[in-house]
Amino acid sequence: MSTILIRHLPALFARYWQVFRAAWTQRKDLQSPARGTLERQFLPAALELTETPAPAAPRAIMWALVAALVVGLLWSWLGRVDMVAVASGKVISADKTKLVQPAETAVVRRIHVSDGQHVEAGQLLVELEAAATAPEAETERAQQALNAARLEAARYAALTSAGQARQAEVRLPALTGIHPHDLRAEQRAAQSQYLEHRARLTSFDAEISRRSAELAASRELVQKLTETLPIARSRAEDYKSLVERNFVSRHGYLEREQVRIEQERDLGYQHAHALELMAGIEEARSRRAALIAEFERNAIAAQLEAQKRANQLEQELIKARTREVQQKLIAPVAGTVQQLAIHTEGGVVTEAQPLMAIVPDEQQAEVEAVLENRDVGFVQPGQRAVIKVETFPFTRYGTIEGEVAFVSQDAVADEKKGLVFQARVRLKRAELKVDERIVPLSPGMAVTAEIHTGNRRVIEYFLDPIRKTVNESLGER
């Protein structure tokens, strides 16, 4: 059946097309002849109403509405509007306001500025005085202790060098920051210590010389006894032979025997004495070497200890000087003094207490805005933004162009809006023209930032709520 229907469809459409063409060709013949107003008045009421043409004004209005609707539909499809993310915020300084704070509890000695005064970078703002000890006295004590340690280290270094080089006197090198009087006093102390050491060495040298002389004399005597002892022995032997043959008296023989025995005993004693003298010389030399080693060891140890103490004192001096400098608060940048919190000289300030704020000159203003979760995904650095300042209505004073510089990657909690993201907008200008005068933006002014995130068709603006409603309603139970 379906096959037969499909086969006859072309013929059916052709038949209807012929009928439509015939009717369209004869459409004018079917129209009633045009009648005037008087002719229509004599027709029956039904025919008069049918033959009377519609008024022109309603037809024109109808066609105008149709045209407007068509144009509106075309514009809603072809036209595009900007999409913006609205973020509220405030004006801040790109350089940030600089807080001036003391490093420790102190007494205000003198105030050099007033609220609203312009200051230059490095200008003295406030002089403080430490509540415990004066920083100047602490610095002076640290400097004196450091100089003493440096002098002591130099003295022992010079003593070590002089001892190793066998110098006649000690010479300390010139030290920067040391008064010549102190250097000369240390030179005298070092020379006295070195002379004492050399005197002890001289006593050892004298002892060694004396023992060496005794050793030489003992060796001479040993040599003499060694040479004469054979003669004495020969004489004793000869006298012994003569006594046995009764040529000489026994008394003469005993005298020669006594001489031989004495020389033998003297030779043995001198040998032992020479050995004793040699041992004494070696002992004196060892003691002398030990004295030199002990002197050098003590000097080096004292030098290292003094150098270590000097290094520690140098750090303490740096801290003392830093503390002294911190008693004079200076301006970190050129700017204007604001929020001055001290007005009485002699008052006490505590550690990290904000004393004043310095607003930098020629600061580049920025806007710190808060983005909601629904907008943060579409905002990125580099996007164009329009800033509306609440102080000056934008309809009268205009807006300020800007550019997104930063978007935070982590949310922060807000009491009213919940989790929000911070964004920074860099302004192209930081001023507005208000009643023929230029008014700069001040930090803290409330603003609204409209960040351009893209564009869309106008018709999408109207269809999106409908699609959202349909999608959400279809998913409900």
Residue pairs with C-beta under 8 A, 6 or more apart in sequence:
32 51
35 43
35 51
40 47
40 48
40 51
40 52
41 48
43 51
73 459
75 458
76 457
76 458
76 459
76 462
77 457
77 458
77 459
78 457
79 457
79 458
80 455
80 456
80 457
80 458
81 455
81 456
81 458
81 461
82 452
82 454
82 455
83 378
83 452
83 453
83 454
83 455
83 456
84 386
84 450
84 451
84 452
84 453
85 371
85 375
85 378
85 379
85 450
85 451
85 453
86 375
86 448
86 449
86 450
86 451
87 369
87 370
87 371
87 372
87 375
87 423
87 448
87 449
87 451
88 369
88 370
88 446
88 447
88 448
88 449
89 367
89 368
89 369
89 370
89 423
89 425
89 446
89 447
89 448
89 449
90 367
90 368
90 443
90 444
90 445
90 446
90 447
91 365
91 366
91 367
91 389
91 430
91 441
91 442
91 443
91 444
91 445
91 447
92 365
92 366
92 367
92 368
92 443
92 444
93 359
93 360
93 363
93 364
93 365
93 366
93 443
94 363
94 364
94 365
94 366
94 426
95 333
95 360
95 363
95 364
97 338
97 357
97 358
97 359
97 360
97 443
98 331
98 332
98 333
98 335
98 357
98 358
98 360
99 354
99 356
99 357
99 358
100 125
100 126
100 329
100 331
100 332
100 354
100 355
100 356
100 357
100 358
101 352
101 353
101 354
101 355
102 128
102 326
102 329
102 349
102 350
102 351
102 352
102 353
102 355
103 323
103 326
103 351
103 352
104 130
104 323
104 326
104 351
105 131
105 348
105 349
105 350
105 351
106 128
106 129
106 130
106 131
106 327
106 348
106 349
107 128
107 129
107 130
107 131
107 346
107 347
107 348
107 349
108 126
108 127
108 128
108 129
108 342
108 344
108 345
108 346
108 347
108 348
108 349
109 127
109 128
109 129
109 345
110 126
110 127
110 345
111 125
111 126
111 342
111 343
111 345
112 123
112 124
112 125
112 126
112 127
113 119
113 123
113 125
113 126
113 337
113 340
113 356
114 337
114 340
115 337
115 338
115 339
115 340
115 356
116 336
116 337
116 338
117 336
117 337
118 334
118 335
118 336
118 337
118 361
119 125
119 331
119 334
119 335
119 336
119 337
119 358
120 331
120 334
121 331
121 332
121 333
121 334
122 330
122 331
123 330
123 331
124 328
124 329
124 330
125 329
125 330
125 331
125 337
125 355
125 356
126 328
126 329
126 342
126 355
127 327
127 328
127 329
128 326
128 327
128 328
128 329
128 349
129 327
130 323
130 327
131 348
135 320
135 323
135 324
135 326
135 327
136 324
138 320
138 323
138 324
139 317
139 320
139 321
139 323
139 324
141 320
142 313
142 316
142 317
142 320
143 317
145 313
145 316
146 310
146 313
146 314
146 316
146 317
147 177
147 178
147 182
149 306
149 307
149 309
149 310
149 313
150 175
150 178
150 306
150 310
151 172
151 175
151 178
151 182
151 183
151 186
152 186
152 302
152 306
153 303
153 306
153 307
153 310
154 172
154 173
154 175
154 186
155 170
155 172
155 186
155 189
155 190
155 193
156 299
156 300
156 302
156 303
156 306
157 299
157 303
158 170
158 171
158 172
158 173
158 190
159 170
159 190
159 193
159 194
159 197
159 295
159 299
160 296
160 299
160 300
160 303
161 167
162 169
162 170
162 171
162 194
163 194
163 197
163 292
163 295
163 296
163 299
164 296
169 191
169 194
170 187
170 190
170 191
170 194
171 187
172 183
172 186
172 187
172 190
174 183
175 183
197 291
197 295
200 291
201 288
201 291
201 292
204 284
204 285
204 287
204 288
204 291
205 288
207 284
208 281
208 284
208 285
208 288
211 277
211 280
211 281
211 284
212 277
212 281
214 277
215 274
215 277
215 278
215 281
218 270
218 273
218 274
218 277
219 274
221 266
221 270
222 267
222 270
222 271
222 274
225 263
225 266
225 267
225 270
226 267
228 263
229 260
229 263
229 264
229 267
232 256
232 259
232 260
232 263
233 260
235 256
235 259
235 260
236 253
236 256
236 257
236 259
236 260
238 256
239 248
239 252
239 253
239 256
239 257
240 253
240 257
242 248
242 252
242 253
243 249
243 250
243 252
243 253
329 355
331 358
332 358
333 358
333 360
333 361
334 360
334 361
335 358
335 359
335 360
335 361
335 363
336 358
336 359
336 361
337 356
337 357
337 358
338 356
338 357
338 358
338 359
339 354
339 356
339 357
340 355
340 356
341 353
341 354
341 355
341 356
342 349
342 355
342 356
349 355
359 443
363 430
364 426
364 427
364 430
365 427
365 430
365 440
365 441
365 443
366 405
366 424
366 425
366 426
366 427
367 385
367 387
367 402
367 424
367 425
367 427
367 447
367 449
368 422
368 423
368 424
369 422
369 423
369 424
369 425
369 447
369 449
370 414
370 417
370 420
370 421
370 422
370 423
371 379
371 407
371 420
371 421
371 422
371 423
372 417
372 420
372 421
373 411
373 418
373 419
373 420
373 421
375 451
375 453
376 407
376 421
378 453
378 454
379 404
379 407
379 423
379 451
379 453
380 404
380 407
381 404
381 405
381 406
381 407
382 403
382 404
383 403
383 404
383 451
383 452
383 453
384 401
384 402
384 403
384 451
384 452
385 401
385 402
385 403
385 404
385 425
385 449
385 450
385 451
385 452
386 399
386 400
386 401
386 402
386 449
386 450
386 452
387 399
387 400
387 401
387 402
387 425
387 427
387 447
387 448
387 449
387 450
388 394
388 399
388 447
388 448
388 449
388 450
389 397
389 399
389 400
389 432
389 441
389 445
389 446
389 447
390 445
390 446
390 447
390 448
391 445
391 446
392 432
392 434
392 439
397 432
397 433
397 434
398 432
398 433
400 427
400 428
400 429
400 430
400 432
400 441
401 427
401 428
401 429
402 425
402 426
402 427
402 428
402 449
403 425
403 426
403 428
404 423
404 424
404 425
404 426
404 451
405 424
405 425
405 426
406 423
406 424
407 421
407 422
407 423
407 424
408 421
408 422
408 423
410 421
411 419
411 420
411 421
412 419
412 420
412 421
412 422
413 419
413 420
414 420
423 449
423 451
425 449
425 451
427 441
430 440
430 441
431 438
431 439
431 440
431 441
432 438
432 439
432 441
433 439
